[in-house]
Structures are given as structure tokens and as C-alpha cells.
Amino acid sequence: MMENMGKMNPMARMPGFEAMQAQQEAFMKAMTGGQWPAGETAPADKDEAAELEQIKRELAALKSKLDKIGD
């Protein structure tokens, strides 16, 4: 969506437009939890997602161990 805005908008020729567009992209990424545009992720985000999945697996294993100890 943000890329198309520059193509359609005559403001794209205005000085500072790229900075404003970068700020909008950062805002949308922050507000959508990094899932901007809908469902697409950057390569760095994929690495972070894989790391997060690993952490979740380790957390589940630790929780299982704690549950066994608590019984």
C-alpha cells in the first residue's frame, strides 16, 4: 500500500516525502506487530520468527518439567 502511494500521489515529488513515507511504514509496522503488509515479513523478521518459535518450544519444555515437579 505504501509503495503504491508514491506512484499515485503527486506529492511523491515533494521534498521530504520519502522521510514521511518511511515514518508511516515504521508506524504501521509497529502498530501491526511487524506484519505489514498483511502477512508479509522481511527476511530479518523470518529469522526473528524462527527464534521466537524456538523460545516457545523451550518454554513449553520447561513448563512441562515444572508441572511434573509440582505434582
Residue pairs with C-beta under 8 A, 6 or more apart in sequence:
1 37
2 21
2 24
2 25
2 28
2 37
5 12
5 21
6 12
6 17
6 21
11 17
25 36
28 36
29 36
32 38
34 41
34 45
34 48
35 41
41 49
